[in-house]
Amino acid sequence: MVKLSVVVPFFNVQTYAPDTLTSLRANAREDFEFLLVDDCSSDGTPELLERAAREIPGAVLLRHARNEGLATARNTGLDAARGEYVAFLDGDDWLAPGHYDRLVAAAEELGCDFLRTDHVSVTGRERGVRRAPVPRRGEVLRPRDAILPAHRTTSVDYPYAWAGIYHRRLLDRGLLHFTHGLRTAEDRPWIWRLHREAESFAAVGELGVFYRRGVATSLTQIGDVRQLDFIRAFDQVIAETARDRDADLLLPKAVRTYCAVISHHVGSIDRFEPEVARQLRAMSAGALRRMPQDVLDEALTAMGGDRATLLRRLRRRRPAPPPGGPASGPGTAAPSAPEVAA
């Protein structure tokens, strides 16, 4: 029986993949499988993965015929997973030896739906510890209770899928798959759904994942149109949270987080290509108008300062006219955020 399935997508990371693959070898166990998903890489990554599939115990190579993005690549791995537990790793990050042994042992001892862990953030030669924002450690908690309060950093603000381990019952319930085609912020609807619908979780002080920041090919470093998928991701968070039985309690947190992310992107708009910057402003304005306006007003009042001023100005921005048509008039509902092409 497979105890653990580790889903590892790769796309054009030949510089970093050797570290990732070496760390998987140092975590191999006869009842572990490593699902290596090549998302149609065009550099030397496929050759590295072919060799790894031959040499690393439990490694299985899965290939995409075309580039699908991180969310879909993770789903490909999930569809093939056979383990009692599931974990994730990105193709440019790496692990401490024995990390998954320790995570499986902790998960079996606590018996909850999922565990969250701390991680080491790596930028060049600098390293720093990032802790999961769950103060009570080694104790089984209710995930829904870890969403609030709205004005503080909470468990849903630490969305990294690779910072944890997940029992197969979550996969069987459909809670581990990602929204198909999302190119960025794919982990935001995922972490919110997990906390709304799973029954139990715990945080443990395990520092075994090394998260490489500042990678030139990472979407967080690229100001192209794919970055705008955060609009679609957070629209999904708002829509699903609005249908929740505790919507009145949870929506202020979802709206405030969405506002913070919009403010972050618009505040650094110079890094975007000019046409993408124009789309960012227009789509952010539409997103603000789609939010529950009473909840948004409360969030902006609580935020205050320059961020609130920027967001209020964006919300007042006139909708862009549709191609070949007049601008929307007063009372016309703003359209949903469009699907953004890769």
C-alpha positions, 0 to 999 in steps of 0.5 A: 500500500502507498502511504504517501503520494507527493505531487511535484510539478515542473516547468522549465526549472532545469537550474533548480530541479537537481536540488529538488530531485536530490531532496526527493531521493533523500526522502524516499521510502518503499511506500512513498511515491513521487509524481513528477509532472512535466508541464511541457517544459522546453528546456532541459527539465524533461531529461532530468525527470526521465533520469529521476524516474529511473533512479529515484525509488517511487518516482513516476513521470507524468507529462502534459502535451501542452503547458497547462499551469501549476493548478492543472499540473497539480491536479494531474498528479492528484488524479494519479495519487494512490497514497493514504496521504498527499503532499505537494512540492514545487519543482524549484524548491527542496526538502530536508532529509527525512521531512516526509517521514516526520510529517507522516508520523505527526499526521498519524499521531494526531489523526486529523484531516491535514497538517500545516507546517512552517517553512524556510524562505530562501532568497539567494544566500539569505534564509528566514523562517516563515511560521504558519499563523496558527499559535497552538501547535500539535493540537487538533483544531477546527479549520473554520475557527482558524479563518478569523479574525478579519483584521489579523493574519490567519491560517487562510493567509498562509496558502502554500499547498506544500506546507503540509500533508493531507489525508486521502479522505480530503482528496476523495471529498474533492477538497484537494483539487485546484481550479483548472487553468489558474496561472497564479493565486491558485492556492487562495480558493484552495486554502479557503475551501479547505478551511471551510469544509475540512473537519480537523487540522493541526499545525506542527513546528516542522521546518523541512521545506525550503521555498526558493523566492525570486526565481526569474521564471516564477510568475510572482516575478513576471508582470504579464497577463497571467498575473491577472488570474488573481482576480478570478481566484479571489472572485471564486473565494468571494462567491463560495464564501458568500454561499457559506452558512457563516457568510456574515462572519467570513465575508469581511475577512475574504473581502479585506484580503481581496482588497489587500491583494488588489492594493498590492498589485496596483501599488506596484503597477510599474512592473506590469506591461502597459496593456496589462497595467491597463487591464489590471486597473479596469479589472480591479475596479470591476472586482471592487464593484462586484464585492458586497458593498456594505462589507467593502465599505466596512473593510475600507474604513477599517483599512484606512490610510493610502490603501483605502484611498487608492481602492476608493478611487479605483471603485469610482473608476468608470467601467471601460466600454465593451469593444464596439459598444457604449460604456455601461450606464448607471445601474448596469451590473459589472461583468464578471472577471474574464478568463485570462489567456496564458 
